[in-house]
Amino acid sequence: MKSNIKIIALISLLAVFTYGFHLFSKNGDKPSASNKNVSGNNCIILPDVLLDSKGNEVSVNMVKDKYVGLYFSASWCGPCRSFTPKLIDFKNKHADNFEVVLIGSDGSAKAQKNYIKKYKMPWLALINQSAAAREISSQLEVEFIPYLVVLNQDGKVLTKNGKNDVVRLGEKAFSFWQQIEEN
């Protein structure tokens, strides 16, 4: 009887893990059929206060007049840990015109802070698990991580395929996003 309960518990745990892995680790590396401008006036309003890489509150004006990558990520996500160094390199090469804002899926502010510190992320973040973070995730219908949504200087969504663009195009992704905006 006890062994049956252990087997059922193990199978249940495996099913939950498999579902969670499927839900949260889709990395979207498959080529997309379309990477066109998102239609409509889909603008994202960031909160007035963001956090810098040390956890200090800063004004949202730090992203004014820049393209912004909303980076949905978490420390527990293997594909996120793999993509983060690529995004750091990309951000550093385009620092004059591009800013990243982390919207973390870690369970606590401490876990998010440790994630930022471990990878020396040179970007801003929304307060972990804040209402603004949940609202933006919902508005953009984020279903998996890592996920990079690119906004123009006015907050309009240019693409929801930013991660694929950075992986596939490297440095040229930035000029690709500028072309999307022009069209």
PyMOL CGO cylinders between C-alpha atoms (Angstrom):
from pymol import cmd
from pymol.cgo import CYLINDER

trace = [
    CYLINDER, 0.00, 0.00, 0.00, 2.79, 2.44, 0.94, 0.3, 1, 1, 1, 1, 1, 1,
    CYLINDER, 2.79, 2.44, 0.94, 4.70, 1.64, -2.24, 0.3, 1, 1, 1, 1, 1, 1,
    CYLINDER, 4.70, 1.64, -2.24, 1.56, 2.33, -4.33, 0.3, 1, 1, 1, 1, 1, 1,
    CYLINDER, 1.56, 2.33, -4.33, 1.19, 5.74, -2.69, 0.3, 1, 1, 1, 1, 1, 1,
    CYLINDER, 1.19, 5.74, -2.69, 4.85, 6.51, -3.37, 0.3, 1, 1, 1, 1, 1, 1,
    CYLINDER, 4.85, 6.51, -3.37, 4.47, 5.49, -7.02, 0.3, 1, 1, 1, 1, 1, 1,
    CYLINDER, 4.47, 5.49, -7.02, 1.34, 7.62, -7.44, 0.3, 1, 1, 1, 1, 1, 1,
    CYLINDER, 1.34, 7.62, -7.44, 3.07, 10.57, -5.75, 0.3, 1, 1, 1, 1, 1, 1,
    CYLINDER, 3.07, 10.57, -5.75, 6.12, 10.14, -7.99, 0.3, 1, 1, 1, 1, 1, 1,
    CYLINDER, 6.12, 10.14, -7.99, 3.99, 9.97, -11.14, 0.3, 1, 1, 1, 1, 1, 1,
    CYLINDER, 3.99, 9.97, -11.14, 2.02, 13.03, -10.04, 0.3, 1, 1, 1, 1, 1, 1,
    CYLINDER, 2.02, 13.03, -10.04, 5.21, 14.95, -9.33, 0.3, 1, 1, 1, 1, 1, 1,
    CYLINDER, 5.21, 14.95, -9.33, 6.62, 13.96, -12.71, 0.3, 1, 1, 1, 1, 1, 1,
    CYLINDER, 6.62, 13.96, -12.71, 3.41, 15.09, -14.45, 0.3, 1, 1, 1, 1, 1, 1,
    CYLINDER, 3.41, 15.09, -14.45, 3.48, 18.47, -12.69, 0.3, 1, 1, 1, 1, 1, 1,
    CYLINDER, 3.48, 18.47, -12.69, 7.17, 18.94, -13.52, 0.3, 1, 1, 1, 1, 1, 1,
    CYLINDER, 7.17, 18.94, -13.52, 6.62, 18.01, -17.18, 0.3, 1, 1, 1, 1, 1, 1,
    CYLINDER, 6.62, 18.01, -17.18, 3.68, 20.40, -17.49, 0.3, 1, 1, 1, 1, 1, 1,
    CYLINDER, 3.68, 20.40, -17.49, 5.63, 23.22, -15.80, 0.3, 1, 1, 1, 1, 1, 1,
    CYLINDER, 5.63, 23.22, -15.80, 8.65, 22.62, -17.99, 0.3, 1, 1, 1, 1, 1, 1,
    CYLINDER, 8.65, 22.62, -17.99, 6.48, 22.65, -21.11, 0.3, 1, 1, 1, 1, 1, 1,
    CYLINDER, 6.48, 22.65, -21.11, 4.67, 25.80, -20.03, 0.3, 1, 1, 1, 1, 1, 1,
    CYLINDER, 4.67, 25.80, -20.03, 7.66, 27.84, -18.90, 0.3, 1, 1, 1, 1, 1, 1,
    CYLINDER, 7.66, 27.84, -18.90, 10.64, 26.70, -20.93, 0.3, 1, 1, 1, 1, 1, 1,
    CYLINDER, 10.64, 26.70, -20.93, 9.46, 27.03, -24.50, 0.3, 1, 1, 1, 1, 1, 1,
    CYLINDER, 9.46, 27.03, -24.50, 12.31, 29.02, -25.90, 0.3, 1, 1, 1, 1, 1, 1,
    CYLINDER, 12.31, 29.02, -25.90, 10.74, 29.94, -29.20, 0.3, 1, 1, 1, 1, 1, 1,
    CYLINDER, 10.74, 29.94, -29.20, 13.87, 29.17, -31.20, 0.3, 1, 1, 1, 1, 1, 1,
    CYLINDER, 13.87, 29.17, -31.20, 11.78, 27.94, -34.10, 0.3, 1, 1, 1, 1, 1, 1,
    CYLINDER, 11.78, 27.94, -34.10, 11.69, 30.39, -36.97, 0.3, 1, 1, 1, 1, 1, 1,
    CYLINDER, 11.69, 30.39, -36.97, 8.53, 32.41, -36.95, 0.3, 1, 1, 1, 1, 1, 1,
    CYLINDER, 8.53, 32.41, -36.95, 6.36, 32.69, -40.01, 0.3, 1, 1, 1, 1, 1, 1,
    CYLINDER, 6.36, 32.69, -40.01, 5.98, 36.38, -39.39, 0.3, 1, 1, 1, 1, 1, 1,
    CYLINDER, 5.98, 36.38, -39.39, 7.89, 38.95, -37.43, 0.3, 1, 1, 1, 1, 1, 1,
    CYLINDER, 7.89, 38.95, -37.43, 5.83, 41.89, -38.58, 0.3, 1, 1, 1, 1, 1, 1,
    CYLINDER, 5.83, 41.89, -38.58, 4.93, 44.98, -36.67, 0.3, 1, 1, 1, 1, 1, 1,
    CYLINDER, 4.93, 44.98, -36.67, 2.26, 44.26, -34.10, 0.3, 1, 1, 1, 1, 1, 1,
    CYLINDER, 2.26, 44.26, -34.10, -0.96, 45.77, -35.38, 0.3, 1, 1, 1, 1, 1, 1,
    CYLINDER, -0.96, 45.77, -35.38, -3.01, 48.35, -33.58, 0.3, 1, 1, 1, 1, 1, 1,
    CYLINDER, -3.01, 48.35, -33.58, -1.97, 50.90, -30.99, 0.3, 1, 1, 1, 1, 1, 1,
    CYLINDER, -1.97, 50.90, -30.99, -0.51, 48.36, -28.62, 0.3, 1, 1, 1, 1, 1, 1,
    CYLINDER, -0.51, 48.36, -28.62, 1.44, 50.69, -26.30, 0.3, 1, 1, 1, 1, 1, 1,
    CYLINDER, 1.44, 50.69, -26.30, 2.94, 49.62, -23.02, 0.3, 1, 1, 1, 1, 1, 1,
    CYLINDER, 2.94, 49.62, -23.02, 3.01, 52.05, -20.13, 0.3, 1, 1, 1, 1, 1, 1,
    CYLINDER, 3.01, 52.05, -20.13, 5.85, 51.38, -17.73, 0.3, 1, 1, 1, 1, 1, 1,
    CYLINDER, 5.85, 51.38, -17.73, 5.49, 52.38, -14.07, 0.3, 1, 1, 1, 1, 1, 1,
    CYLINDER, 5.49, 52.38, -14.07, 7.07, 55.66, -12.94, 0.3, 1, 1, 1, 1, 1, 1,
    CYLINDER, 7.07, 55.66, -12.94, 9.61, 53.82, -10.79, 0.3, 1, 1, 1, 1, 1, 1,
    CYLINDER, 9.61, 53.82, -10.79, 11.97, 51.07, -11.91, 0.3, 1, 1, 1, 1, 1, 1,
    CYLINDER, 11.97, 51.07, -11.91, 14.89, 49.41, -10.14, 0.3, 1, 1, 1, 1, 1, 1,
    CYLINDER, 14.89, 49.41, -10.14, 18.50, 49.73, -11.25, 0.3, 1, 1, 1, 1, 1, 1,
    CYLINDER, 18.50, 49.73, -11.25, 20.86, 46.74, -11.18, 0.3, 1, 1, 1, 1, 1, 1,
    CYLINDER, 20.86, 46.74, -11.18, 21.63, 47.39, -7.50, 0.3, 1, 1, 1, 1, 1, 1,
    CYLINDER, 21.63, 47.39, -7.50, 17.97, 47.50, -6.48, 0.3, 1, 1, 1, 1, 1, 1,
    CYLINDER, 17.97, 47.50, -6.48, 17.75, 51.29, -6.14, 0.3, 1, 1, 1, 1, 1, 1,
    CYLINDER, 17.75, 51.29, -6.14, 14.62, 53.04, -7.34, 0.3, 1, 1, 1, 1, 1, 1,
    CYLINDER, 14.62, 53.04, -7.34, 15.10, 55.13, -10.49, 0.3, 1, 1, 1, 1, 1, 1,
    CYLINDER, 15.10, 55.13, -10.49, 12.82, 57.13, -12.73, 0.3, 1, 1, 1, 1, 1, 1,
    CYLINDER, 12.82, 57.13, -12.73, 11.28, 55.61, -15.83, 0.3, 1, 1, 1, 1, 1, 1,
    CYLINDER, 11.28, 55.61, -15.83, 12.75, 58.65, -17.63, 0.3, 1, 1, 1, 1, 1, 1,
    CYLINDER, 12.75, 58.65, -17.63, 15.98, 56.63, -17.87, 0.3, 1, 1, 1, 1, 1, 1,
    CYLINDER, 15.98, 56.63, -17.87, 14.42, 54.82, -20.85, 0.3, 1, 1, 1, 1, 1, 1,
    CYLINDER, 14.42, 54.82, -20.85, 13.09, 57.97, -22.49, 0.3, 1, 1, 1, 1, 1, 1,
    CYLINDER, 13.09, 57.97, -22.49, 13.92, 58.22, -26.20, 0.3, 1, 1, 1, 1, 1, 1,
    CYLINDER, 13.92, 58.22, -26.20, 15.25, 54.65, -26.32, 0.3, 1, 1, 1, 1, 1, 1,
    CYLINDER, 15.25, 54.65, -26.32, 14.04, 51.39, -27.72, 0.3, 1, 1, 1, 1, 1, 1,
    CYLINDER, 14.04, 51.39, -27.72, 13.13, 49.16, -24.79, 0.3, 1, 1, 1, 1, 1, 1,
    CYLINDER, 13.13, 49.16, -24.79, 13.35, 45.39, -24.54, 0.3, 1, 1, 1, 1, 1, 1,
    CYLINDER, 13.35, 45.39, -24.54, 10.96, 43.99, -21.96, 0.3, 1, 1, 1, 1, 1, 1,
    CYLINDER, 10.96, 43.99, -21.96, 12.79, 40.85, -20.86, 0.3, 1, 1, 1, 1, 1, 1,
    CYLINDER, 12.79, 40.85, -20.86, 10.60, 38.21, -19.22, 0.3, 1, 1, 1, 1, 1, 1,
    CYLINDER, 10.60, 38.21, -19.22, 12.97, 35.84, -17.44, 0.3, 1, 1, 1, 1, 1, 1,
    CYLINDER, 12.97, 35.84, -17.44, 13.71, 33.98, -14.20, 0.3, 1, 1, 1, 1, 1, 1,
    CYLINDER, 13.71, 33.98, -14.20, 16.72, 32.51, -12.42, 0.3, 1, 1, 1, 1, 1, 1,
    CYLINDER, 16.72, 32.51, -12.42, 15.24, 29.00, -12.40, 0.3, 1, 1, 1, 1, 1, 1,
    CYLINDER, 15.24, 29.00, -12.40, 14.75, 28.95, -16.19, 0.3, 1, 1, 1, 1, 1, 1,
    CYLINDER, 14.75, 28.95, -16.19, 17.57, 27.15, -18.04, 0.3, 1, 1, 1, 1, 1, 1,
    CYLINDER, 17.57, 27.15, -18.04, 16.86, 28.75, -21.45, 0.3, 1, 1, 1, 1, 1, 1,
    CYLINDER, 16.86, 28.75, -21.45, 16.79, 32.17, -19.71, 0.3, 1, 1, 1, 1, 1, 1,
    CYLINDER, 16.79, 32.17, -19.71, 20.20, 31.56, -18.15, 0.3, 1, 1, 1, 1, 1, 1,
    CYLINDER, 20.20, 31.56, -18.15, 21.47, 30.62, -21.61, 0.3, 1, 1, 1, 1, 1, 1,
    CYLINDER, 21.47, 30.62, -21.61, 20.00, 33.68, -23.37, 0.3, 1, 1, 1, 1, 1, 1,
    CYLINDER, 20.00, 33.68, -23.37, 20.84, 36.29, -20.71, 0.3, 1, 1, 1, 1, 1, 1,
    CYLINDER, 20.84, 36.29, -20.71, 24.57, 36.58, -21.61, 0.3, 1, 1, 1, 1, 1, 1,
    CYLINDER, 24.57, 36.58, -21.61, 23.64, 37.07, -25.29, 0.3, 1, 1, 1, 1, 1, 1,
    CYLINDER, 23.64, 37.07, -25.29, 21.21, 39.84, -24.32, 0.3, 1, 1, 1, 1, 1, 1,
    CYLINDER, 21.21, 39.84, -24.32, 23.81, 41.49, -22.07, 0.3, 1, 1, 1, 1, 1, 1,
    CYLINDER, 23.81, 41.49, -22.07, 26.28, 41.56, -24.97, 0.3, 1, 1, 1, 1, 1, 1,
    CYLINDER, 26.28, 41.56, -24.97, 23.62, 42.92, -27.33, 0.3, 1, 1, 1, 1, 1, 1,
    CYLINDER, 23.62, 42.92, -27.33, 22.49, 45.58, -24.84, 0.3, 1, 1, 1, 1, 1, 1,
    CYLINDER, 22.49, 45.58, -24.84, 26.05, 46.74, -24.22, 0.3, 1, 1, 1, 1, 1, 1,
    CYLINDER, 26.05, 46.74, -24.22, 26.67, 47.15, -27.96, 0.3, 1, 1, 1, 1, 1, 1,
    CYLINDER, 26.67, 47.15, -27.96, 23.53, 49.27, -28.34, 0.3, 1, 1, 1, 1, 1, 1,
    CYLINDER, 23.53, 49.27, -28.34, 23.53, 51.05, -24.96, 0.3, 1, 1, 1, 1, 1, 1,
    CYLINDER, 23.53, 51.05, -24.96, 23.04, 54.51, -26.47, 0.3, 1, 1, 1, 1, 1, 1,
    CYLINDER, 23.04, 54.51, -26.47, 19.72, 53.58, -28.09, 0.3, 1, 1, 1, 1, 1, 1,
    CYLINDER, 19.72, 53.58, -28.09, 18.49, 50.45, -26.32, 0.3, 1, 1, 1, 1, 1, 1,
    CYLINDER, 18.49, 50.45, -26.32, 17.53, 49.67, -22.73, 0.3, 1, 1, 1, 1, 1, 1,
    CYLINDER, 17.53, 49.67, -22.73, 16.35, 46.43, -21.19, 0.3, 1, 1, 1, 1, 1, 1,
    CYLINDER, 16.35, 46.43, -21.19, 13.76, 46.19, -18.43, 0.3, 1, 1, 1, 1, 1, 1,
    CYLINDER, 13.76, 46.19, -18.43, 13.61, 42.84, -16.64, 0.3, 1, 1, 1, 1, 1, 1,
    CYLINDER, 13.61, 42.84, -16.64, 10.18, 41.56, -15.73, 0.3, 1, 1, 1, 1, 1, 1,
    CYLINDER, 10.18, 41.56, -15.73, 11.12, 38.66, -13.52, 0.3, 1, 1, 1, 1, 1, 1,
    CYLINDER, 11.12, 38.66, -13.52, 9.22, 35.49, -12.79, 0.3, 1, 1, 1, 1, 1, 1,
    CYLINDER, 9.22, 35.49, -12.79, 11.21, 34.63, -9.70, 0.3, 1, 1, 1, 1, 1, 1,
    CYLINDER, 11.21, 34.63, -9.70, 9.20, 33.91, -6.59, 0.3, 1, 1, 1, 1, 1, 1,
    CYLINDER, 9.20, 33.91, -6.59, 10.81, 36.61, -4.48, 0.3, 1, 1, 1, 1, 1, 1,
    CYLINDER, 10.81, 36.61, -4.48, 12.57, 39.95, -4.71, 0.3, 1, 1, 1, 1, 1, 1,
    CYLINDER, 12.57, 39.95, -4.71, 15.67, 38.33, -3.19, 0.3, 1, 1, 1, 1, 1, 1,
    CYLINDER, 15.67, 38.33, -3.19, 15.81, 35.64, -5.91, 0.3, 1, 1, 1, 1, 1, 1,
    CYLINDER, 15.81, 35.64, -5.91, 15.46, 38.30, -8.61, 0.3, 1, 1, 1, 1, 1, 1,
    CYLINDER, 15.46, 38.30, -8.61, 18.17, 40.45, -7.01, 0.3, 1, 1, 1, 1, 1, 1,
    CYLINDER, 18.17, 40.45, -7.01, 20.52, 37.44, -6.84, 0.3, 1, 1, 1, 1, 1, 1,
    CYLINDER, 20.52, 37.44, -6.84, 19.80, 36.61, -10.50, 0.3, 1, 1, 1, 1, 1, 1,
    CYLINDER, 19.80, 36.61, -10.50, 20.62, 40.17, -11.54, 0.3, 1, 1, 1, 1, 1, 1,
    CYLINDER, 20.62, 40.17, -11.54, 23.80, 40.15, -9.44, 0.3, 1, 1, 1, 1, 1, 1,
    CYLINDER, 23.80, 40.15, -9.44, 25.00, 36.72, -10.62, 0.3, 1, 1, 1, 1, 1, 1,
    CYLINDER, 25.00, 36.72, -10.62, 24.80, 37.68, -14.31, 0.3, 1, 1, 1, 1, 1, 1,
    CYLINDER, 24.80, 37.68, -14.31, 25.81, 41.32, -13.75, 0.3, 1, 1, 1, 1, 1, 1,
    CYLINDER, 25.81, 41.32, -13.75, 22.75, 42.42, -15.70, 0.3, 1, 1, 1, 1, 1, 1,
    CYLINDER, 22.75, 42.42, -15.70, 23.34, 46.02, -16.83, 0.3, 1, 1, 1, 1, 1, 1,
    CYLINDER, 23.34, 46.02, -16.83, 19.69, 46.93, -16.97, 0.3, 1, 1, 1, 1, 1, 1,
    CYLINDER, 19.69, 46.93, -16.97, 16.62, 48.02, -15.13, 0.3, 1, 1, 1, 1, 1, 1,
    CYLINDER, 16.62, 48.02, -15.13, 13.86, 45.91, -13.63, 0.3, 1, 1, 1, 1, 1, 1,
    CYLINDER, 13.86, 45.91, -13.63, 10.27, 46.13, -12.54, 0.3, 1, 1, 1, 1, 1, 1,
    CYLINDER, 10.27, 46.13, -12.54, 9.66, 45.42, -8.89, 0.3, 1, 1, 1, 1, 1, 1,
    CYLINDER, 9.66, 45.42, -8.89, 9.38, 41.63, -8.62, 0.3, 1, 1, 1, 1, 1, 1,
    CYLINDER, 9.38, 41.63, -8.62, 5.81, 40.32, -8.62, 0.3, 1, 1, 1, 1, 1, 1,
    CYLINDER, 5.81, 40.32, -8.62, 4.42, 43.87, -8.70, 0.3, 1, 1, 1, 1, 1, 1,
    CYLINDER, 4.42, 43.87, -8.70, 0.97, 44.70, -10.03, 0.3, 1, 1, 1, 1, 1, 1,
    CYLINDER, 0.97, 44.70, -10.03, 2.65, 46.51, -12.94, 0.3, 1, 1, 1, 1, 1, 1,
    CYLINDER, 2.65, 46.51, -12.94, 4.69, 43.40, -13.82, 0.3, 1, 1, 1, 1, 1, 1,
    CYLINDER, 4.69, 43.40, -13.82, 1.58, 41.21, -13.75, 0.3, 1, 1, 1, 1, 1, 1,
    CYLINDER, 1.58, 41.21, -13.75, -0.41, 43.73, -15.79, 0.3, 1, 1, 1, 1, 1, 1,
    CYLINDER, -0.41, 43.73, -15.79, 2.25, 44.04, -18.51, 0.3, 1, 1, 1, 1, 1, 1,
    CYLINDER, 2.25, 44.04, -18.51, 2.67, 40.25, -18.67, 0.3, 1, 1, 1, 1, 1, 1,
    CYLINDER, 2.67, 40.25, -18.67, -1.08, 39.89, -19.06, 0.3, 1, 1, 1, 1, 1, 1,
    CYLINDER, -1.08, 39.89, -19.06, -1.37, 42.68, -21.63, 0.3, 1, 1, 1, 1, 1, 1,
    CYLINDER, -1.37, 42.68, -21.63, 1.36, 41.08, -23.75, 0.3, 1, 1, 1, 1, 1, 1,
    CYLINDER, 1.36, 41.08, -23.75, -0.06, 37.58, -23.21, 0.3, 1, 1, 1, 1, 1, 1,
    CYLINDER, -0.06, 37.58, -23.21, 3.30, 36.18, -22.10, 0.3, 1, 1, 1, 1, 1, 1,
    CYLINDER, 3.30, 36.18, -22.10, 3.03, 32.39, -22.06, 0.3, 1, 1, 1, 1, 1, 1,
    CYLINDER, 3.03, 32.39, -22.06, 6.68, 31.31, -21.80, 0.3, 1, 1, 1, 1, 1, 1,
    CYLINDER, 6.68, 31.31, -21.80, 10.12, 32.55, -20.91, 0.3, 1, 1, 1, 1, 1, 1,
    CYLINDER, 10.12, 32.55, -20.91, 12.60, 33.75, -21.97, 0.3, 1, 1, 1, 1, 1, 1,
    CYLINDER, 12.60, 33.75, -21.97, 10.58, 36.30, -23.88, 0.3, 1, 1, 1, 1, 1, 1,
    CYLINDER, 10.58, 36.30, -23.88, 11.74, 39.65, -25.24, 0.3, 1, 1, 1, 1, 1, 1,
    CYLINDER, 11.74, 39.65, -25.24, 9.23, 42.25, -26.40, 0.3, 1, 1, 1, 1, 1, 1,
    CYLINDER, 9.23, 42.25, -26.40, 10.73, 45.28, -28.14, 0.3, 1, 1, 1, 1, 1, 1,
    CYLINDER, 10.73, 45.28, -28.14, 9.09, 48.70, -27.83, 0.3, 1, 1, 1, 1, 1, 1,
    CYLINDER, 9.09, 48.70, -27.83, 9.87, 51.82, -29.82, 0.3, 1, 1, 1, 1, 1, 1,
    CYLINDER, 9.87, 51.82, -29.82, 10.61, 55.16, -28.13, 0.3, 1, 1, 1, 1, 1, 1,
    CYLINDER, 10.61, 55.16, -28.13, 6.88, 55.82, -27.72, 0.3, 1, 1, 1, 1, 1, 1,
    CYLINDER, 6.88, 55.82, -27.72, 6.18, 52.49, -26.02, 0.3, 1, 1, 1, 1, 1, 1,
    CYLINDER, 6.18, 52.49, -26.02, 4.58, 50.89, -29.07, 0.3, 1, 1, 1, 1, 1, 1,
    CYLINDER, 4.58, 50.89, -29.07, 5.23, 47.17, -29.48, 0.3, 1, 1, 1, 1, 1, 1,
    CYLINDER, 5.23, 47.17, -29.48, 7.46, 46.56, -32.50, 0.3, 1, 1, 1, 1, 1, 1,
    CYLINDER, 7.46, 46.56, -32.50, 7.87, 42.82, -32.06, 0.3, 1, 1, 1, 1, 1, 1,
    CYLINDER, 7.87, 42.82, -32.06, 7.22, 40.04, -29.61, 0.3, 1, 1, 1, 1, 1, 1,
    CYLINDER, 7.22, 40.04, -29.61, 9.98, 37.99, -31.24, 0.3, 1, 1, 1, 1, 1, 1,
    CYLINDER, 9.98, 37.99, -31.24, 12.92, 39.96, -29.85, 0.3, 1, 1, 1, 1, 1, 1,
    CYLINDER, 12.92, 39.96, -29.85, 14.67, 36.92, -28.42, 0.3, 1, 1, 1, 1, 1, 1,
    CYLINDER, 14.67, 36.92, -28.42, 14.61, 35.12, -31.76, 0.3, 1, 1, 1, 1, 1, 1,
    CYLINDER, 14.61, 35.12, -31.76, 15.85, 38.26, -33.49, 0.3, 1, 1, 1, 1, 1, 1,
    CYLINDER, 15.85, 38.26, -33.49, 18.83, 38.63, -31.14, 0.3, 1, 1, 1, 1, 1, 1,
    CYLINDER, 18.83, 38.63, -31.14, 19.71, 34.93, -31.46, 0.3, 1, 1, 1, 1, 1, 1,
    CYLINDER, 19.71, 34.93, -31.46, 19.27, 34.80, -35.24, 0.3, 1, 1, 1, 1, 1, 1,
    CYLINDER, 19.27, 34.80, -35.24, 20.48, 38.25, -36.31, 0.3, 1, 1, 1, 1, 1, 1,
    CYLINDER, 20.48, 38.25, -36.31, 22.90, 39.22, -33.54, 0.3, 1, 1, 1, 1, 1, 1,
    CYLINDER, 22.90, 39.22, -33.54, 23.87, 42.89, -33.69, 0.3, 1, 1, 1, 1, 1, 1,
    CYLINDER, 23.87, 42.89, -33.69, 21.73, 43.37, -36.81, 0.3, 1, 1, 1, 1, 1, 1,
    CYLINDER, 21.73, 43.37, -36.81, 18.56, 42.83, -34.79, 0.3, 1, 1, 1, 1, 1, 1,
    CYLINDER, 18.56, 42.83, -34.79, 18.57, 46.50, -33.78, 0.3, 1, 1, 1, 1, 1, 1,
    CYLINDER, 18.57, 46.50, -33.78, 18.55, 47.76, -37.38, 0.3, 1, 1, 1, 1, 1, 1,
    CYLINDER, 18.55, 47.76, -37.38, 15.89, 45.14, -38.15, 0.3, 1, 1, 1, 1, 1, 1,
    CYLINDER, 15.89, 45.14, -38.15, 13.67, 46.64, -35.44, 0.3, 1, 1, 1, 1, 1, 1,
    CYLINDER, 13.67, 46.64, -35.44, 14.25, 50.11, -36.84, 0.3, 1, 1, 1, 1, 1, 1,
    CYLINDER, 14.25, 50.11, -36.84, 13.10, 48.85, -40.25, 0.3, 1, 1, 1, 1, 1, 1,
    CYLINDER, 13.10, 48.85, -40.25, 9.96, 47.39, -38.69, 0.3, 1, 1, 1, 1, 1, 1,
    CYLINDER, 9.96, 47.39, -38.69, 9.17, 50.81, -37.28, 0.3, 1, 1, 1, 1, 1, 1,
    CYLINDER, 9.17, 50.81, -37.28, 9.70, 52.51, -40.64, 0.3, 1, 1, 1, 1, 1, 1,
    CYLINDER, 9.70, 52.51, -40.64, 7.26, 50.15, -42.37, 0.3, 1, 1, 1, 1, 1, 1,
]
cmd.load_cgo(trace, "trace")
